[in-house]
Amino acid sequence: MGIFRGTGGTGDATTDATASQVGTDAATASTKANEASSSATSAATSETNAGNSATASASSASGASTSASNASTSATNASNSATAAASSATASSNSATAAAGSATDASNALSSAALKANNLSDLANAATARTNLGLGTVATTAASAYATAAQGSTADAALAASAVSTFGGTLVDDADAAAARTTLGLGTVATTAASAYATAAQGSKADAALVASTVSTYGASLIDDANAAAARTTLGLGTAATTAASAYATAAQGNTADAALAASAVSTFGGTLVDDADAAAARTTLGLGTVATTAASAYATAAQGTLAASALQSTSTLNADKITTGTLAGGTY
């Protein structure tokens, strides 16, 4: 009969051994059957033996089938393991490929990145870099094209070349102060301290300055005083020297304060008169009218009448009979 060898096929040691045993048992069964056919007595016994052998053969066949099934399962498991291993290998290969791609991308990114040590010299486009930095055209213009701080805080405030005269040009291009003084025609006095020369108060020229030999010992003790207080002490002045003149009697009031008009000698009315601010106010205090400021020649004299109303007016008609000998304006009568 045919024997199932399982998925292992020929070459599986366990399966081949079982198949060989089955063949041997089958041969023995065939011999016993031949012997049974030749002897009826032996046949019954042999038949019994053959049945037993057949049972044993069936058991052996069942074991062989089980072993074949187990071998097939093991083979399947091995195949699955091999497939899983192949998948893992493929995944590892894919990961390695991805890692290699990432490394390549990183290398490419690094090759295009700006390095600090290169100080921006590795930028692909300087113009684009300036734009990104917010720089204008002045960034590529020479500094000499603009006004310096000394010329003005902005170019608008710089001194225009057209505003500099020819002479001014020869002055502003001088290398140093000495050269500038030469251009200006200055002498050595220009760099001499003012204290070395006479002041305007001493004379317009040094020749007119006060010569030290003309100053007396006392005068020297006065002019070297540190301040006005020291000078007053040298002069022997008292406190009156620094008191306002208004605090003392005037010449009109008396040569000394003792001769001045005492306040107690001034009446209440007199006080209202002497404190008037001006003559007009004083006339008002005195109750004077406008006649007080009119010339006497504008009025009749006592010889002409006791009242102005009885004085002879210049427009009156004269009575010749009453005119006595005398002189009138315009002739003698």
Secondary structure as the mmCIF struct_conf table of DSSP 4:
data_model
#
loop_
_struct_conf.conf_type_id
_struct_conf.id
_struct_conf.beg_label_comp_id
_struct_conf.beg_label_asym_id
_struct_conf.beg_label_seq_id
_struct_conf.end_label_comp_id
_struct_conf.end_label_asym_id
_struct_conf.end_label_seq_id
TURN_TY1_P TURN_TY1_P1 GLY A 6 GLY A 8
TURN_TY1_P TURN_TY1_P2 THR A 10 GLY A 11
HELX_RH_AL_P HELX_RH_AL_P1 ALA A 13 SER A 38
HELX_RH_AL_P HELX_RH_AL_P2 ALA A 40 SER A 112
BEND BEND1 ALA A 113 ALA A 113
HELX_LH_PP_P HELX_LH_PP_P1 ALA A 114 LEU A 115
HELX_RH_3T_P HELX_RH_3T_P1 LYS A 116 ASN A 118
TURN_TY1_P TURN_TY1_P3 ASN A 119 ASP A 122
BEND BEND2 ALA A 124 ALA A 124
HELX_RH_AL_P HELX_RH_AL_P3 ALA A 126 ASN A 132
TURN_TY1_P TURN_TY1_P4 LEU A 133 GLY A 134
HELX_RH_3T_P HELX_RH_3T_P2 THR A 137 THR A 140
BEND BEND3 THR A 141 THR A 141
HELX_RH_3T_P HELX_RH_3T_P3 ALA A 143 ALA A 145
BEND BEND4 TYR A 146 TYR A 146
TURN_TY1_P TURN_TY1_P5 ALA A 149 GLN A 151
BEND BEND5 SER A 153 THR A 154
HELX_RH_3T_P HELX_RH_3T_P4 ALA A 155 ALA A 157
BEND BEND6 ALA A 158 ALA A 158
HELX_LH_PP_P HELX_LH_PP_P2 LEU A 159 ALA A 160
HELX_RH_3T_P HELX_RH_3T_P5 ALA A 161 ALA A 163
BEND BEND7 VAL A 164 VAL A 164
HELX_RH_AL_P HELX_RH_AL_P4 THR A 166 VAL A 172
TURN_TY1_P TURN_TY1_P6 ASP A 173 ASP A 173
BEND BEND8 ALA A 175 ASP A 176
HELX_RH_AL_P HELX_RH_AL_P5 ALA A 177 LEU A 184
TURN_TY1_P TURN_TY1_P7 GLY A 185 GLY A 185
HELX_RH_3T_P HELX_RH_3T_P6 THR A 188 THR A 191
BEND BEND9 THR A 192 THR A 192
HELX_RH_3T_P HELX_RH_3T_P7 ALA A 194 ALA A 196
BEND BEND10 TYR A 197 TYR A 197
TURN_TY1_P TURN_TY1_P8 ALA A 200 GLN A 202
BEND BEND11 SER A 204 LYS A 205
HELX_RH_3T_P HELX_RH_3T_P8 ALA A 206 ALA A 208
BEND BEND12 ALA A 209 ALA A 209
HELX_LH_PP_P HELX_LH_PP_P3 LEU A 210 VAL A 211
HELX_RH_3T_P HELX_RH_3T_P9 ALA A 212 THR A 214
BEND BEND13 VAL A 215 VAL A 215
HELX_RH_AL_P HELX_RH_AL_P6 THR A 217 ILE A 223
TURN_TY1_P TURN_TY1_P9 ASP A 224 ASP A 224
BEND BEND14 ALA A 226 ASN A 227
HELX_RH_AL_P HELX_RH_AL_P7 ALA A 228 LEU A 235
TURN_TY1_P TURN_TY1_P10 GLY A 236 GLY A 236
HELX_RH_3T_P HELX_RH_3T_P10 THR A 239 THR A 242
BEND BEND15 THR A 243 THR A 243
HELX_RH_3T_P HELX_RH_3T_P11 ALA A 245 ALA A 247
BEND BEND16 TYR A 248 TYR A 248
TURN_TY1_P TURN_TY1_P11 ALA A 251 GLN A 253
BEND BEND17 ASN A 255 THR A 256
HELX_RH_3T_P HELX_RH_3T_P12 ALA A 257 ALA A 259
BEND BEND18 ALA A 260 ALA A 260
HELX_LH_PP_P HELX_LH_PP_P4 LEU A 261 ALA A 262
HELX_RH_3T_P HELX_RH_3T_P13 ALA A 263 ALA A 265
BEND BEND19 VAL A 266 VAL A 266
HELX_RH_AL_P HELX_RH_AL_P8 THR A 268 VAL A 274
TURN_TY1_P TURN_TY1_P12 ASP A 275 ASP A 275
BEND BEND20 ALA A 277 ASP A 278
HELX_RH_AL_P HELX_RH_AL_P9 ALA A 279 LEU A 286
TURN_TY1_P TURN_TY1_P13 GLY A 287 GLY A 287
HELX_RH_3T_P HELX_RH_3T_P14 THR A 290 THR A 293
BEND BEND21 THR A 294 THR A 294
HELX_RH_3T_P HELX_RH_3T_P15 ALA A 296 ALA A 298
BEND BEND22 TYR A 299 TYR A 299
TURN_TY1_P TURN_TY1_P14 ALA A 302 GLN A 304
BEND BEND23 THR A 306 LEU A 307
HELX_RH_3T_P HELX_RH_3T_P16 ALA A 308 SER A 310
BEND BEND24 ALA A 311 ALA A 311
HELX_LH_PP_P HELX_LH_PP_P5 LEU A 312 GLN A 313
TURN_TY1_P TURN_TY1_P15 SER A 314 THR A 315
BEND BEND25 SER A 316 SER A 316
HELX_LH_PP_P HELX_LH_PP_P6 THR A 317 LEU A 318
HELX_RH_3T_P HELX_RH_3T_P17 ALA A 320 LYS A 322
HELX_LH_PP_P HELX_LH_PP_P7 ILE A 323 THR A 324
BEND BEND26 THR A 325 THR A 325
STRN STRN1 THR A 327 LEU A 328
TURN_TY1_P TURN_TY1_P16 ALA A 329 GLY A 330
STRN STRN2 GLY A 331 THR A 332
#
